[in-house]
């Protein structure tokens, strides 16, 4: 039985005891997170631009599929005893969470102070995705008539869905001021994997305020007042950073300048005060924290087109 099967799989029937020490458990999990970069790279072999070529040279594609499969350790996720029909695999495929659902779950993990419940759901999602991925590879090897669609779906799962599932475990996605949030996620995730008791602090009123504001700053909440406020703040910062950039200049330089302004408390205070003159200092601080978290979560990515001429 794989580690994730043991922790998050079905509890029906007689549960098998997992004989695996703490060091082994963490090594498996950390290795899996590291291996993702290679599986992501391998999946490009059958992305939309390459899928037809991949079907023509199916021998090479099979080798790539085997490489991807071997990078998911059976000690982590094991489907050896799961015999599924082609139809059952397709049903499981359709049951997977959408990209937006995974994004929202990741946002919850980052935003709430008590993270165990959301992390458990995220781990369940990882197990489900990896099991479907392994079954899908088996199915594609049979070369069914819909192999092209299945390869594209497999690419989508690896390249997009898995990336979103692992995002909260990547320190590079967190601003310096939010590194403690990443550290807390890693701490609780470790306790879950080792089946230890999780100790969490209660959420303060300010943290609840920030969390609710971040939820209202996601792109599909454009009619919510905090989404509009977030957009207004972004546009001011972008203008300060020189948007739109002169033709031929690297827009990433402008974005870096904007992120520098964003990290400056004095600049951010003046911007928020401009749009919310009646807010007191604690509320302004809450808006600043919420905006930075929302930006860190990618809620304003589509607005970066402001930097293009």
C-alpha positions in Angstrom: 0.0 0.0 0.0 1.3 3.5 -0.9 1.7 6.2 1.7 -1.0 8.4 0.2 -3.3 5.5 -0.3 -2.9 4.7 3.4 -3.5 8.3 4.6 -6.2 9.4 2.2 -7.6 6.4 0.4 -10.8 4.6 1.0 -11.2 3.1 4.5 -13.6 0.4 3.4 -12.6 -3.2 4.3 -9.8 -4.1 6.6 -7.2 -1.4 6.9 -3.7 -2.6 6.3 -1.0 -1.3 8.6 1.6 0.8 6.9 5.1 -0.2 8.1 7.1 2.9 7.2 9.1 5.1 9.5 9.0 8.9 9.6 12.2 9.4 7.7 11.0 7.2 4.8 7.6 9.0 4.7 9.1 12.4 4.4 11.8 11.3 1.9 9.0 9.9 -0.4 7.0 13.1 -0.2 9.9 15.4 -0.7 11.2 13.3 -3.6 7.8 13.4 -5.2 7.7 17.2 -5.1 11.2 17.3 -6.6 10.3 14.8 -9.3 7.4 16.9 -10.5 9.7 19.2 -12.5 10.9 16.3 -14.6 7.4 14.9 -15.2 6.2 18.4 -16.1 9.0 18.6 -18.7 8.3 15.1 -20.0 4.6 15.9 -20.5 5.4 18.5 -23.1 6.2 15.6 -25.4 2.5 15.3 -26.0 1.2 18.9 -25.5 -1.2 20.4 -28.1 1.6 21.4 -30.4 3.4 18.0 -30.2 0.5 15.5 -29.8 0.2 14.5 -33.4 3.9 13.8 -33.7 3.7 11.9 -30.4 1.0 9.6 -31.9 3.0 9.0 -35.1 6.1 7.9 -33.1 4.2 6.0 -30.4 7.2 3.9 -29.5 9.0 7.0 -28.2 5.8 8.2 -26.6 5.5 4.9 -24.7 9.0 5.4 -23.4 8.0 8.9 -22.1 4.9 7.5 -20.5 7.0 4.8 -18.7 9.4 7.5 -17.5 6.5 9.6 -16.1 5.0 6.5 -14.4 8.3 5.5 -12.8 8.6 9.0 -11.3 5.5 8.3 -9.2 6.8 5.8 -6.6 4.4 2.9 -5.8 5.5 3.4 -2.2 3.7 6.8 -2.4 0.8 5.9 -4.7 0.0 2.3 -5.5 -2.7 1.1 -8.0 -1.5 -2.5 -8.3 -4.7 -3.9 -6.9 -7.0 -1.5 -8.7 -8.4 -3.2 -11.8 -10.5 -0.7 -13.7 -12.3 -0.8 -17.0 -11.7 1.8 -19.6 -15.1 3.3 -18.8 -14.4 3.5 -15.1 -11.1 5.3 -15.8 -13.0 7.9 -18.0 -15.5 8.4 -15.2 -12.8 9.0 -12.7 -11.2 11.4 -15.1 -14.4 13.5 -15.3 -14.7 13.5 -11.5 -11.4 15.3 -10.9 -11.6 18.9 -9.7 -11.3 21.6 -12.3 -8.3 24.0 -12.4 -10.4 26.8 -10.8 -11.6 24.5 -8.0 -8.0 23.5 -7.2 -6.9 27.2 -7.3 -9.7 28.0 -4.8 -8.6 25.2 -2.5 -5.0 26.3 -2.6 -6.1 29.9 -1.8 -8.0 28.6 1.2 -4.8 26.7 2.4 -2.8 30.0 2.2 -5.5 32.3 3.5 -7.0 30.5 6.6 -5.0 30.3 9.8 -6.3 26.8 10.7 -5.0 24.9 7.7 -5.4 21.3 8.5 -8.9 20.8 7.0 -8.0 22.5 3.7 -4.6 20.6 3.5 -6.4 17.3 4.0 -8.6 18.1 1.0 -5.6 19.1 -1.0 -3.8 15.8 -0.2 -7.0 13.9 -1.2 -6.9 15.8 -4.5 -3.3 14.9 -5.1 -4.0 11.2 -4.5 -7.0 11.3 -6.8 -5.0 13.0 -9.6 -2.1 10.7 -9.3 -4.3 7.6 -9.4 -6.1 8.8 -12.5 -2.8 9.7 -14.1 -1.4 6.2 -13.6 -4.6 4.6 -14.8 -4.7 6.9 -17.8 -1.1 6.0 -18.8 -2.2 2.3 -18.7 -5.2 3.1 -20.9 -3.2 5.1 -23.5 -0.7 2.3 -23.9 -3.6 0.2 -25.3 -3.8 2.8 -28.2 -7.5 3.4 -28.1 -9.2 5.3 -30.8 -9.3 8.5 -28.6 -5.6 8.3 -27.8 -5.1 11.9 -28.9 -7.7 13.3 -26.6 -6.4 11.1 -23.7 -2.8 12.3 -24.2 -4.0 15.9 -24.2 -5.9 15.3 -21.0 -2.9 13.7 -19.4 -0.8 16.7 -20.3 -3.5 19.0 -18.8 -3.4 16.9 -15.5 0.3 16.9 -15.2 1.2 20.4 -16.5 -1.7 22.4 -15.0 -3.6 20.5 -12.3 -0.6 19.1 -10.5 1.2 22.4 -10.7 -1.7 24.0 -8.8 -1.8 21.2 -6.3 1.8 21.6 -5.3 2.0 25.4 -5.4 1.4 25.9 -1.7 4.4 23.7 -0.9 6.8 25.9 -3.0 8.5 28.6 -1.0 9.3 30.7 -4.1 5.6 31.5 -4.5 5.6 33.4 -1.2 6.7 37.0 -0.6 9.3 37.4 2.1 6.7 38.7 4.5 4.6 35.6 3.9 7.4 33.0 4.3 6.0 32.2 7.7 2.8 31.1 6.1 4.7 28.7 3.9 6.6 27.4 6.9 3.3 26.8 8.7 1.9 24.9 5.7 5.0 22.7 5.6 4.8 22.1 9.3 1.2 21.0 9.2 1.7 18.9 6.1 4.5 17.1 7.8 2.3 16.3 10.8 -0.4 15.0 8.5 2.0 12.8 6.6 3.5 11.4 9.9 0.0 11.0 11.4 0.8 13.3 14.3 -1.5 15.6 16.2 -1.8 19.0 14.5 -1.7 22.1 16.8 -3.1 25.3 15.3 -3.7 28.8 16.6 -7.1 30.5 16.5 -7.6 33.1 13.8 -7.7 36.8 14.9 -10.3 39.3 13.8 -7.7 41.0 11.5 -6.8 37.7 9.9 -10.4 36.9 9.3 -10.9 40.3 7.7 -7.8 39.8 5.4 -8.9 36.3 4.5 -12.4 37.4 3.4 -10.9 40.3 1.4 -8.5 38.0 -0.4 -11.5 35.7 -1.4 -13.2 38.7 -2.9 -10.1 39.7 -4.9 -10.2 36.6 -7.2 -10.7 37.4 -10.9 -14.3 36.0 -11.1 -15.4 38.3 -8.3 -15.2 41.4 -10.5 -18.4 42.8 -9.1 -17.3 42.6 -5.6 -16.0 45.9 -4.1 -12.7 44.4 -2.9 -11.9 43.0 -6.3 -12.5 46.5 -7.7 -10.3 48.0 -5.0 -7.6 45.4 -5.8 -7.7 46.3 -9.5 -7.5 50.1 -8.7 -4.4 49.5 -6.5 -2.8 47.4 -9.3 -3.4 50.0 -11.9 -1.8 52.8 -9.8 1.2 50.6 -9.0 1.6 49.6 -12.7 1.5 53.3 -13.7 4.1 54.1 -11.2 6.3 51.3 -12.6 6.1 52.8 -16.1 3.2 50.9 -17.7 2.7 50.6 -20.6 6.4 49.9 -21.3 8.0 51.5 -24.4 8.0 49.2 -27.4 11.1 46.9 -27.3 11.6 47.1 -23.5 11.3 44.0 -21.3 7.9 44.2 -19.5 9.3 41.9 -16.8 11.5 44.8 -15.6 8.4 47.0 -15.2 6.7 44.2 -13.3 9.7 43.9 -11.0 9.6 47.7 -10.3 5.9 47.4 -9.5 6.5 44.5 -7.1 9.2 46.7 -5.4 6.6 49.5 -4.9 4.1 46.9 -3.6 6.5 45.8 -0.8 6.9 49.5 0.3 4.5 50.0 3.2 4.5 53.8 2.9 3.7 53.7 -0.8 0.9 51.1 -0.3 -0.5 53.1 2.7 -0.9 56.3 0.5 -2.5 54.3 -2.3 -5.1 52.6 -0.1 -5.8 55.9 1.7 -6.5 57.5 -1.6 -9.2 55.0 -2.5 -10.5 54.4 1.1 -10.0 57.8 2.9 -12.4 56.8 5.7 -10.4 53.6 6.6 -8.5 53.6 9.9 -4.9 52.3 10.2 -5.8 48.7 11.0 -8.2 48.4 8.0 -5.6 50.0 5.7 -3.1 47.5 6.9 -5.6 44.7 6.3 -6.1 45.9 2.7 -2.4 46.0 2.1 -1.9 42.5 3.4 -4.9 41.2 1.4 -3.7 42.8 -1.8 -0.2 41.3 -1.4 -1.6 37.9 -0.7 -4.0 38.1 -3.6 -1.2 39.2 -5.9 1.0 36.4 -4.6 -1.8 33.9 -5.5 -1.9 35.2 -9.1 -5.3 36.9 -8.8 -4.1 39.9 -10.9 -2.0 38.0 -13.5 -4.4 39.0 -16.4 -3.8 42.6 -15.6 -0.1 42.4 -16.4 -1.1 43.1 -20.0 -1.1 46.7 -18.9 2.6 46.7 -19.3 2.4 45.8 -23.0 2.4 48.6 -25.5 
